[in-house]
Amino acid sequence: MYAGVMPARAQEQGGPLSEDQTADLAAYIFNLIPAQSLPILAPPSQSPLGRTAGMAIVAGMAVVVIQGLIIYYRKA
């Protein structure tokens, strides 16, 4: 049993491992945990209000913000 820290370097880099040993070690590590596919997500559903109502709400909020800025800068 090796008691020290294992230097995982190839012989070209001053380590004790040959090219084959390095490739075998990499293959072993990659195969420890099998690849898992990502779950397929459902496309986003429509909003409860619909596109037209949503755009009307955003436009109304923009008008309120612009009016607030006009009032604020008139006082300044």
PyMOL commands that set and color helices and strands:
alter all, ss='L'
color gray80, all
select helices_A, chain A and resi 11-13+19-30+51-75
alter helices_A, ss='H'
color red, helices_A
deselect
rebuild
show_as cartoon
